Amino acid sequence: MIITISRGSYSRGKEVAEKVAKELNYECISRDILLEASEHFRIPEIKLVRAIHDAPGILDRFSHGRQRYIAFIRAAILTHMKKDNIVYHGLKGHFFLQDISHVLKVRVIADFENRVKEEMKRENITADEARYILKKDDDERRKWGLALYSQDTWDSSLYDLVVHIKTKSVDDAVGLILHAARLPCFQTTPESQKKLENMALAAEVKAALVNRFPYAEVSAQNGHVHVKIEAPLIQEEIISKELREIAEKIEGVKDLTVHVTPAWLIEE
């Protein structure tokens, strides 16, 4: 199974994730995915970190920035998740795994004033300064979810379990997650694993196409990939050939079907 843990700063979510992974003998990952995505994105990791933290609009500085960011992050996350037995925290991974039954999606939250105290201690700042920083950070994280994924990080319906650290210790939170992880509904099945593999393959193809065809829609079923793209019909043969040349280099692609829907060429 896979456990995703969504967390805010100073919520102790990272500590919870690491302890859960240790108890289950699972791989625990977070920043690793960002490193993989930054290689595809071809910008220094620090710029991608700032893009994630500062505001969605920063991606508009790059050609098809939002489409590229989403495509590469989705491909990196889904490809990694195929291995199973993973605890993942950070970078909104749960957004890409909503439809996979063997994913336990957890949100860890903490009392705001406790977070303020931690921020004050770590940064040696006043309470007002800490509150300002935390509120700004929370707001930016929420904006990212809404702008890039059209989903609100604070929406409890996105999670199977919401754990509030205020009235519980980290060990209590870990115990709750481990209990939920044993439930039959979260166990990996051949069907759920295949669904994840299909999603991962589609994401890999999309990531390979996104620089050239940022708005292509990609789906996959057992190695059979379907690409839907809007373009002038006169270019259908050329586009189909180019798409196949890109996709055939990706492991797992057995064949490719291209569907071109008509689009008008607009000349200025």
N, C-alpha and C positions, 0 to 999 in steps of 0.2 A: 504494500500500500504506500501511499504518498501522504504526507502531512504538510500543509502549507500554513504558516503562521504570519498573519498580518499584524504589524505592530507600529506604534508611534515611538518617537524618541523618548528615552528614559522610561519606557513602559516595562522594562525587564524582559521583553519578548525574546531578545537574542539569548538571554540566559535560559529561558524556558525551552527554546528550540534546541539548544545544545544539550540540555539535560535529557530531553525526550529522545533525542537521537542516540545519546549514550546508552540509555535504558533499553532501547530497541536494537542497538547495534546497527543503526542506520547511518547513511551518509548525511551530513549536515552542510547545506550550501546556502550561499546568499550572494556575496560579491563575485563569486566565481562566474556567475552568469553574466554579470556586467562586463567582466574581462573578455569573455567570449564574444559578446555582442559588440564591444568596442573595436575588436579586430575586424569584424564584418563592416562596421560603420565607418571604419577608416578615419577615425578621429581619436586623439589622445583620450585615454580613460578619464582623466581629470575633467575634460570638457563635457563628457557624457555625464559624469557625476554632477557637475554644476547644472547641466541641462535638466537633470532629474529633480534637483533640489530647488532651482530658482523659479522657473515658470514655464508653462507649456510653450509660450510664444517664442522662446529662444530657438526652438527647432525650425521655425519658419526661416531662419537664416540659412538653412541648408536646403538644397534642392529636394523637394518632396520630403522634407524632414520628418513630418509626423508619420507618413506611410513607411518610410525606411526604418525609423525607430521601432515602430510597432512590429514590423515584419521581422527584424533581426532579433528583438527581444523574445518574440513568440517562438521563433525557430530555435533559439538557444535554450529556452526553458523546456519546450516540449520534447526536443531531442534528448536533453539530459534526463527528463522524467521517464523516458522509456525504460531506463535501467531499473526502476522501481526501488522500494525500500529507501526512501529519501525523506528528510525533513528539510523543508525549504522556507526561509524567512526573508522578507523584504522584496522590493521591486514589483509589488502587485502581481505576483505569480498566480494568485488564485483567480484573477480575471480570465486567464487563458484555460483554466481547468474546471470551469463551472459544470461542464457536462460529463465529467469523468466520475463514475460512481465510486472508484476506489481511492478518491482523494478526500481526506478529512480536512476541511477548511476551518481554521481557527483564527479568531481575532483576540489579541491580548491587549487589554486597556489598563490604565493605572490612574489613580487619583491625581488630578491636575496639580494640586498644591504639593504633593510628594514629588512630582516631576519638577516643579519649580525649585524645590530644595536641592534636588540632584544637580540641576543646571547651575544653581548658585555655587554649589560646592565645586563643581568641575571647572567652571569658567571664572570663579572668583568675582562674581558680579552681584548687583543688588536684586532684590525680589522683583521689582518692577521691570528691570532689564530682562530678567529670566522669563517673566510672564510674556513680555513682548516677543522674545525670540521663539518661545514655544508656540504661541498663538500663530505667529507668522509661519513657522514650520508646519504646523497642523493644517493651516489654510492652503499652503502650497501643495502639500501631499493630496489634499482633497481636490484641488483644482486639477492636478494631474489625472486623477481617476476620471473626473468628469470630462476633461478635454480630450484625453486620448482614448479612453475606453467607454465613455458615456455611462459610467457607473460611479456611485458614491462610495468611497472607502468606508464611510460611517454607516452604511446601510446594513443592518444586522442580517437581512435576508440573504446576503452573499455568503454567510458563514453557517457552518453546522454547529459551532460552539463559540460563544463569546465568554471570555474569562476576565473578571475584574480583579486585579491584584490587590486592591485596597483591603478587602476583607479576607484575602487568602494569601498564603505565602507562595513563593515560587514552587516549592515542592508540592503544595496543594494543587496548583495549576497543572503541574506535570502529571500528578496522579489523575486528575480529571481527564486530561488528554489521553493518557495511557488506557484508561477505562474505555473511553469512546473508541480508541483504536482497535480494541478487541471485538467490537460489535461486528456481526456478520455482514452488515450492509456496506462496510468500508473495505472489505477484503477484495483483493484483486481477482478477477475472473478472466478466463480466456477472452470473453466478449469485451470486457472493459479495457483489457490490455490492447486488443486489436483496434478498438476505437481510438485509443491514445496514439497508437502507431500510425493510423491513418491520418490523424490530425497533425502529427509530427512531420510526416512526409509532405503533406500539403503545405505546411509552414516552411519547410526547407525549400520547396520549389518556389513558393512565394518570395522568400528571401533572395533566391537566386535571380528572380525576375524583376524585383522591385526597382532597381536602378533604371532599367529600360522600360518596364511596364508597371508603374507604381499603383495603378488602379485595377490590375488584373485580379479576378476572383479565382481562387484555386481550391479544388477539393480532391480527395484521393480515396480509393477503395481497393485494398489489397494490391497495391502497386499500380493500379490503373488511375492515372491522373487526368483530371478535366480542368481546362482553363477557359474561363469566359472573359472576353475582353471586348471593349468598345472601340471600334476603329472603322475607317472607310472600307467598304467591302472590296474595293479594288485592290486593297493591300493585303487581303486575307491570305493569299498563298505565301507572300513574302514573310508576313508576321508568323504564320504557322511554322514555316521552316526555321525561323530564328528561335521561336519558342522551343521547338523540338531539340535544336542544337544545344540549348542551354540546359533543358531538363534531362536529356539523356546522360549527362555527366553526373547526375545525382544518384547515389546508391539507393536501390529499392524501387526506382521507376521502371516499370515494365513497358508501358506504352503511354502515349499522351494524346488526348482528344482536345482539339481547339474549337471553340465556338465563338465566332466573331459576330457581334451585333452591330448594325449600321450606326455610323456616326458621321456628322457633317464636318468637312474641313472648313475651318473659319479662317479667312485670310484678312489681315488688317491692312 
